[in-house]
Amino acid sequence: MRRQEPRPGQVGKYWLSKKPGRTGPDDPWCATHYENRQTCRFSLGTSDFQAASIALAEWVIKNERPTNASGDAYLIETALLNYHRDHAQHLPSARKEEFNLSLWSEFWSGRTVSEITPAEQRKFREWLAKAGTRGKSTIDKILSSGRAALNQAVANGELVSTPKIKLIETKEEMRARPPMGRPITSAETAKLLDSIQSRHLFMFALIAANTLARPDAIMDLSRAQFDEGHNLLNLNPAGRRQTKKHRPTIPVTPTLQPWLARVTDLGARFIAVRGKSVQSIYNGWNSARRSAGVDDEVTPYSFRHGMAREMRKRGVPIEEISLFLGHLPRGSTATTSIYAPFEPQYCTKAVAAIEEVMDEVRGRMTRYNIDDLPGTLAYLDQPRPQRQLRQMPENMIAELRSMIKEGVAIREIARRYGVCIMTVHRWIKRFPDFSK
């Protein structure tokens, strides 16, 4: 049987339409469905198609939950929407989950669970690989998000069963996966710190080198997480549920303590620009890395791996290294992670090892003095000359204008030309007719 094409904005048995005779651009969209061989409509109160699509999806989620539906009667998008509303939006990784689910929705739009065959899964994996030149592990995370949505539908009794979603990487490949950034040396750390030209990135690098925290944890870090009285830093924000990537409470090193203490507003993020939290540090990171002459295998994770290696070289007990990394020792409990940081000897050898490395870094730095906060911050806050835009030949200008008028995504344009997204935005601003 030929598969019926999905209607506009379709979610389950509902779709978007306008009442007969009221099809003008200012007339509202209606949620539409068949009942007793009649077409039923009710207004969604908006003439904007995108807003109406969202309103319809929200209404269906709240009012129309299937029960023990078969795979050929259950839309994949229904599972995705329910999973996002019930679970994914409340996760610490909510933004990533939303992005992953949007990719599922884009590829499987209007299709049912029974259409998730091995052949179609292979096409989906190939589409993901081509769409954003993603690696195996990234594609597997996207696949896992959709699989979780389908499994929740089964667990909630909405769907009878779900096909097996095959991942790309085997367990052996996952164990053999290289770290996300090679260990950084003290000499490279000094060069990198000297090459940074923004306050928020300098603070990020300093926290990373002194805490071994993952980049996401550092970006979330606020002044309220720093217990100055006990000199402890809780890497897990209040209200955030701990995950398997445990965020520990760790002692603050003498190097980092004055940098954290200078921020007095409890609600302020440590990684911020003019009081607003920063979404990404990668553009500044890559610029500083290139200026320092450090290869691209050095990533924001490199401090974590480099300091852990230095601790091992200095004879720090494995338990202390594990606690700093958020790897709770086998047999320990949640209570241990809460109260152990208040013990006088908690991770003292790990702190001493970090300070030894930071002393080496101090001795190699030539531009900044880590211990001179006012002087360092004054230098970082100096206005920098505006970077000149790359010269563009006429044929490139014409090609770029054509892509923008055709609606090619900014991210895709940046990928094609090998530049960052902000550079493309500057090109558009430079040539006002691009956006017309």
Secondary structure as UniProt FT lines:
FT   TURN            8..9
FT   TURN            12..13
FT   STRAND          14..17
FT   TURN            20..21
FT   TURN            25..26
FT   STRAND          30..35
FT   TURN            36..37
FT   STRAND          38..43
FT   HELIX           49..63
FT   HELIX           71..73
FT   HELIX           76..86
FT   HELIX           88..90
FT   TURN            92..93
FT   HELIX           94..107
FT   TURN            109..110
FT   HELIX           113..115
FT   HELIX           118..132
FT   HELIX           136..155
FT   TURN            156..157
FT   HELIX           171..175
FT   HELIX           186..195
FT   HELIX           199..211
FT   HELIX           215..220
FT   HELIX           223..225
FT   STRAND          226..227
FT   TURN            228..231
FT   STRAND          232..234
FT   TURN            238..239
FT   STRAND          249..251
FT   TURN            254..256
FT   HELIX           257..261
FT   TURN            266..267
FT   STRAND          272..273
FT   TURN            274..275
FT   STRAND          276..277
FT   HELIX           282..292
FT   TURN            296..297
FT   TURN            300..301
FT   HELIX           302..313
FT   TURN            314..315
FT   HELIX           318..325
FT   TURN            330..331
FT   HELIX           334..339
FT   HELIX           340..342
FT   TURN            344..347
FT   HELIX           348..364
FT   TURN            370..371
FT   HELIX           373..380
FT   HELIX           394..405
FT   TURN            406..407
FT   HELIX           410..417
FT   HELIX           421..430
FT   HELIX           432..435
//
